[in-house]
Amino acid sequence: MKAIQVKQPGGPEVMELTELPVPQPKANEAVVKLAASGVNFIDVYQREGRYKIPLPSVLGQEGAGTITAVGADVKSVKTGDRVAWTGILGSYAEYAAVTADRLVPIPSGVSDQQAAAAMLQGMTAHYLAYDTYPLKHGETALIHAAAGGVGLLLVQMAHNVGARVIATVSTDQKAKLAREAGADEIILYTKFDFEAETKRLTGGKGVDVVYDSVGKTTFEKGLNILRPRGMMALFGGSSGAVPPFDPIVLTQKGSLFLTRPSLANYIATREELVARSSAVFGMMAAGKLKFRIEHTYPLADAQQAHHDLEGRKTTGKLLLIP
């Protein structure tokens, strides 16, 4: 089978299209023929070596497709089932062996591409809006990178619960997408200082929560726009890692809360994984959550997909098609 493998950390050029044996399932695994693989910033972090993975490895943390074989102990799924998953390496390939209890069924009415797009980013937006800081009607959230994959979904979920959404974006085109997703206020951070604009928009009171996937370039100002006892949910670092800082800063700025959540901790059990994925698929089926699949690339073009993602040129979801 064809697969995208990395043997050493580095830039997109370290990803190699290679031939590997089709995996055989262990007793607790199922082998899936992939229809689509999600491209995410965690793949970039793992490729760079910021997040350590064993090398050599096949990249990719998210996929969807059809089961072709199951291990001897597997009872939860069977050959022919359409399934999706996230959080397990190996989806940049034509086939992947996945622990069976991490697979979720794809309901009718949801395509394989939609399912691959929904798993990591959809469930990330879901835990942020419903668990990390459970947004309530009338509260105000600032969402960075609001036209990105998670951003557009998070804007929709926040809008659906009746929160006021302040969205930061870099271009007029992205502003239009964020507005269509339900953002109430748009800040073009390339033209305006988002800290000053947010303070103006909130009458100096600040926001209840900042959802930040950008990191280094937005973190400090993000703390400055929180109301007393507000929360910063830092769930990514597309601009780089946040430097170390003294927690006393949180006291000085109003007894703030800071969390660095990860999807893995919000789908740790089979029950929570199924419940969260079902909630996201349900929102899709009800028309309350629209996924923007911006671009699909052949598996061989994985390097280009990473170039586009890191260049902040993209909106919505990127997929690789084996």
N, C-alpha and C positions, 0 to 999 in steps of 0.2 A: 504494500500500500504506500501511497505518497503521504508524507508528513513534513511539517516544518519543525526542525530541530535546532536547538542552540547547544553549542559545546563549550562556549566561554561567554562571559558577560560582555556587553558592549552595545553599539548602536544597531539600527535595523539591519545593517549588513551582516551581522552574526547569525541571522536566521537563514538556515539552509533548507532548501527543498530536497528531501532525501527519500530513499526507498527503505521501508522497514517491514518486517513480517506483520501480517494481520494478527492482532493479539488474540490469545486464547483465554477464555474466562476462568478465573479461579473459582473456588466453590461458592463464594458470596458475590460474584460479579456477573454482569451482563455485558456482552459486546454489542455496540451500537454502530450501525452504518450511518455516518453523519450526513444530514441534509444541509446543515448550516452551523457555523461556529461563530460565536460572538467575539468581537475585538474590543478590549477594555484596557483602561489605564493600568490595571494590575498586571496585565501581560507585559506592558512596557517596564514597569518597576521590576518584574522578575527577569526580564531580558537584560536590563541594565545591571542587575545584581543588587539593587536597593532592597528587594525582598529576595532572600536566599532560596534557591531551589537546587536539588541535586543535578549535576551536569554529567553527561548530556541529558537533556530533557526535550520532550515535545511540548511546545507552548500551548496556551489556550485553556481557559477555566470554565468555558460555557459552551453548550452545544445542544442540538436536538436532532433526532433521527429515529430510525426504526431498529428494534432489537433483532439481531441475527443469531444469537446464541446465548444460553444462560448456563451458569454453573450449577453444580449438583444440589446445592443447598438453597437455591433461589426459589422463593414462593410468591413474592410480591409482584413480579412481572413475568411476561412470557414472550417467546419469539413472535414477532409481528407487531408487538405493541409500539405505538409512537410515544416517545418519552423525551424529557429534557432534563438538564442538570446544570449545576454550577458549583464551583469550589473544588473541582478535581482536575488536576493537570492532564493535558493530552488531547484537547479538542481540535487543535490545528492539524487535522489528519482525516483520512477517509474512514477510519474505524477507530473506536476507543473502547477500552475496557473500563467499566464504571461500577463501583460498589452499588449493588442493586438497591439498597435502602436509601440511596441519595438520588434515585431517579424518581421523577414525578410524571404522571400521565398527562399527555396533551389532550385537552378536551376537543370534541368535534366543534368545528367553527373557528378553531385557532390553527393557523398553518404552522408548519415546522419553522419557517423563517420568523414568524411572529413569536413563537415560543422561545427560539434561540435569542431573540432580542429582549425578551421579557425577563429572563431568569435573573441575571446579575443586577442589571440596572433597575428593573421593575421592583424586585424585592428589596433592593437598597433604598429606593425612594419610599417604599412602603414602611420599612422599619424606622426610617428617619422621621417620617410624618406621623406615624401611629405609635411608636414605642420610645425612641430615643428622646424626642421632645414631642409628646402627643399634642398636636396642634388643636386648638379649640376655635370655634366660631368667634370672630371679632379680634383675635390676636393678630400680630403682625410678624411676618417672617421675611428676612432678607435671604435670597437664594443667589449665590454666585454661579457663574457659568450656566445661566438659566436656559440657554438654548442648546446645551450639550445633552448627551444621552440621558443621564440621571436628572439633569436640571429640568428638562421639559416635562418629565414625568412627575417630579416633585412639585413643580408649579401647578400641574393639573390636580394633584391630590390635595395640595394646600387650598387651592381655589374651591375644590369640591366640599371641603369641610367648613368653608366660609371664612377662612383667614384672609387677611390683607397681604398681598404678595408684592414685595419690592424685589425686582429682578435686575441683576447686573449682567450686561452683555457688551461685546466689543464692536459690533457693527449694526447698521440700520436693518440689514436683512435678519440678523439674529434677534433684534428688538421686535420685529414683526412676528417672528415665530413665538417668542415668549409672550407677547400680547395675545396672540391667538390661543395659546395654552391656558390663559387666564390670569396673567400678571396684571396687577392694578397700576403699578408704577414701574417705569423702566429707567435705569441709569446706564448711559453709555460711558463706561469707565475709561474709555480712550479719550473722551472729551471733558468729562466732569470728575471731580473727586468724589468717590462714592461715600466717603465718611461725611463730608459736608452736606451732600445731597440727602443722605439718609436722615441726618439730624434736622434738616429743613423739612423733609416730608413728614417727620414724626413730631414736629414742634419741639425738638430737643429732648423728647422723652426716651427715644431709643426703641429698638425692636425687642420682641420677646425671645427670638431665636435667630441665629445666623447659621445657615447651612453652607459650609465652605469645603469645596473640593479642590481649591486652588492652592492654598497653603502659604508658602513663603511670602508672596507679594501682597496678600490680603489679610493675613492673620492679625497683625497688630491693630490695624484700623478697624477690623471686625470686632475686636474686643471693645473698642471705643464707642461703638454704636449700640451696644447692648444696654437695656434697662437694668437697674439694680436687680440682682438675682436672675438675670437672663442667662441663656445657655448658648455657648458656641459648640456646634457639632462639626468637628473637623474630620471629614471622611475621605480626604484625598490630598494630593500634593502635586498638582499638574505643573506648578511653577517652581517646585523644589520643596525640600523639607523645611519645616519651621525650626529656626534655631532654638537651642535650649533657653528657657526663661525661668525666672523666679516665681513660684506660685503666689508670693505675696502680692504680685501684680493683680491677681484676681480679687483679692481683698480691697485693694486700693481703688479698683474700678467698680466696686459695688457688690462684693460677695458673689462674683460670677461663677457659673458652672462651665467647665470645659470637659468635653469627652472626645475621645478618638475611637469611634466605633468601627466595627468590621462586620460585614454580613455574616461571616462564619459563626459569630457569637449569637446571631439572631435567627439562625436556622440550625442550631446545634443538635436538636433532637429531630427525629423523623416526623414527629407530630407537628412541630413548629414549621418545618420545611413544607410539609403538605398544606398546612393551614395558610401559610404566607403565599405560597405559589398559587393556591386555589383562589385566594382573595384577589391577587393580581389578574389571573385569568378571568375571574368573575367581573372585574371592572372593565376588562377589555370586551367581554361578551355583551355587557350592558351598555357599551358605548361611552362609558365614563372615563376611559383611559385610551388615548390614541398613541400608538407607537409610530415614530417617524424613522423608517429604515432609509437612511440617506443614500447609502451606497453598498453594493455587494461587489466583492472582488473574488476572482478565482483564487484557490488556495495558493497557487504559485506566486501571487502578487501580495503576499503577506507583508513584505518589506514596505511596499507602497502604502498599504493600509496603516502601518505604524507611522510612516512619514506624515501622512495626512492627519492622523490623530494627534501626534505630538506638535504639529504645526498650528494647532488650534484653528484649522481650516474647516472643521466639520461641525455639523449639527445633527442631533439624533444619533442613530445607531449605525455602526459599521459591521458587516458580516463577511465572513469568508465562506465560499461555496466550494466544497471538495469536488 
